[in-house]
Amino acid sequence: MGAATGKQYKERLQKANNNVYVNGERVDDVTTHPAFKNVIDSMAKLYDIQHEKPEKMLYTSPTTGDKVGMTFLHPMTKEDLFKRREAIQEWALSHNGMMGRAPDYMNAEIMATGMNNELFGEDDPMFAENSRKYYEFVRENDLTLTHTLIHPQVNRAKALHEQNDASVALHLKEKTKDGIIVDGARLLATQGGITDETMVFPSTFKKSGEKDDIFSLAFAIPNNAEGIKHISREP
């Protein structure tokens, strides 16, 4: 597919029909809802800029030959760093620095974890390979990502497994041959309802040893996956 347009970004959101709630009510179409329409229009503009200025915003994919976003570029030289900086700057100038979660934010993250992934393979080489493949998948489809790091802040004096209801925080329920099943809540997935997928990372570090192992999770998931509900802060 290669670099997306603003129209394609909006169409993806409409097709995904993410399970988003605002003020207690489910949103039928985030692209037209007043709480989301303007920021989605701003995001769509960023995607269109890629095609308006392809010499700055796009490069040739090393795997497919398609034109993909420059903000995904894995830099190998100082010239590559200049190219990444100019693309990021182009987007920043278009929104005057007012979008703290423009796509380049997570594009840089997914590039770094995808290409410098030996750490993920220490327990099983599969995880390093998963990280690389996911980077390529996101790059080739120009997906927009968010991330979530924070557990629900219930009682900060206690470890997660010591909470009155330890099931509130996102935790591992079961491992299957196809992956894992999780349950619980995470906080602050900024733009979660208007992006394609979410990266879930461990929240800082564990202070309580093996008893909190079930809360140490890292995975990516489509935002319209079965069972996911996005509860927005008050607009």
N, C-alpha and C positions, 0 to 999 in steps of 0.2 A: 504493500500500500504506500508506504513512505509518508512524507509530511502531510498532515491533515490541514484542511481549510476550516475557517470558522463555521461554515455551514455544516461540514461533516461533524465537527465537535458538538454542535447543537443537536444534530440528528441522532448522534450516539446517545446523548442524554435522554432524548425523548424515547428512543427505543429501549433503553435500559430501564426507564421508569423506576428509578431508585426510590426506596421506601423512606420518604422524607416527611417529617412532621414539623410544623411551625405553630406555636400557640395551641398545641393539642390537636391540630387538624392535619390530616394527610394532604400533601401537595399533589395535585393531579399532573401538573407539568411545570417543572422548575424553570423552563425557559421563558415562561410567560408570567409566573407568579411574581408579584411586586417585591417580595423579599429577596429574590434571586436574579430577576431579569437583567438588571443593570450590570451586575458583576459578570454574569454569563456573557453579555454583549461585550464587555471589556476583555474577557478571556478570548472570545471569538476573534476580536480585533488582533490579538497577539498572533493567533494562528494564521490570519490573513497576511500579516506583515511578513511572515516567512516566505510567502509567494510573491509579495510585492518587491522584496529585496533578497532574491535568492542568492546573490553573490556573497551576501553577508550571513544569511540565515540558514543556508542549506549546504550539505556536503553529500558526497556519494557514499552510500552504505558499502562497507567492505564485504558484506555477506550477500546482498541482493542486487546491488547496483542501483537501487532506487535513491532518489533524493530524500534525505532525512534531516531532522533538525540539528543545526550546528551545536545547540546546547547539550546534545548527547555525545559530542565528539570526545573520544578518548585521546587526550593530548600526549604526544610522544616527543614533541619538540617545543621550543619556546614560541615558534611561529604558530603552532597549534593553540597554545595558550592565548596568544594575541587574537586568534580567530574566535575562540570561545568568549573572550572578554568583549569583543566588538558585538557579537550576537546578543549577549546578555545586556550590554549597554543599550543596544537598539531597542529592546523591549522596555528597559527601565525608563528610557527617555519618553517612550510613548505613553506611559502611565505616570510619569513624574515621580517614580519611586513609591507610589501609593498602594501597590499590590505586593504585599509581603509574601504571597503564595502564588506568584506567577509560575508557569510550568517549569522554567529553568531551575527553580529551587530544588525540586525533586529529580529533575533530569540529571543534575550534577550528582545527586546522591546515588541514583540507581546506576549511573556510569561508574562511580567509584567502587561501589560494592560488587558490580558485575565484573570489573576488570582486575581488581585487587582482592581476589576472593580466596586466597590460600587459607586464610584464617577459618573460613567457614567449613573447610574440608578436613580440619584436624580430627574430628570424630568420625566423619564419613565423607569420602570424596564426592558423593552424590550432592551434598549441599553446596559445595563450590561450583559444581556443574549447574545446579539449579539456579544459582545466583547469576552465572554468566548467561544462561539461556533466557532468564527473565529480563535481563538488561536488553538483550537483542529483541525480545518480543515487544517490549515497551517502545524501544526505538523504532522498530520497523512499522509499528502501528500508530506511533505518535500519541500514545495514551497520556492522559493527564492524571497525575497521582497526588494523593495526600498521604499523610502518615499519622499515626497515633502512638504516643509514648506513655501516657499517664494513666495510672489506675484511679478509680474513684477514691476521693479523699474522705474517708469515713472516720477512722481514728488513727491519727498519725503517730500515736504513741505505741502502736502495736504493729507487728509484722502482719503480712496479708493472711497467713494461715491462723493467726490469733484473733482475727476479727470476729464479732458476734455472728456475722453471716459471711463466711469466707467465699461463698459462691457468687458474691456481687461482682468481684473483680474478674476480668477475663482469665480463664484458666482452661487447662487441658482436661477434656472429658474422656476421650478415647483415641487410641491410635488404630488405624485400619490399614489395609493393603493399599488404599487409594490416598491416604493422607491422615489428617487429624480432624477431630471434632472438638470444637471449643464452645464455651458458654460464658456469659458474663458481659460486663460493660467496660468500655474504655472512654477516656475523655479527650476532647480537643483535637478531633480529626478535622482541622480547619479545611473548609470547602468540601467536606466529605460527600455532601449531597449533590455537588455539581462537578465531580470528577469521575473518572472511569474506575479506578481501583484504589485500594488503601494498602499501604505498607504498615504492618504491625511490628513494632520493635520492642525488645525488653525495656522496661522502665528503669533507666539508670543502671543500678546494680543491686544484687541481692545482699541483704544484710543478715539473713537468718538461715542460710545454709540450705540443705536438701529439702526441708519442709516446704519451701517456697518454689521448688522446681516446677510445679505445675503452672506457675504464673510466668515463667520465663519462656516466652514465645516469640518467634520471628517468622512471619509469613506474609504473603500478598494475597489479596482477595478482591474479586470484583465487587463493586459497591451495590450491585443488585442481587448478590448471592442470597440464596434462601436463608431466611432467619435473621437477616440484618435489618436493623431499624436505625435511621439517623434522626436524632432528636436535636433540633436546632436551638441555639440560644435565642433569646428574645430579640427580634429585629429592631 
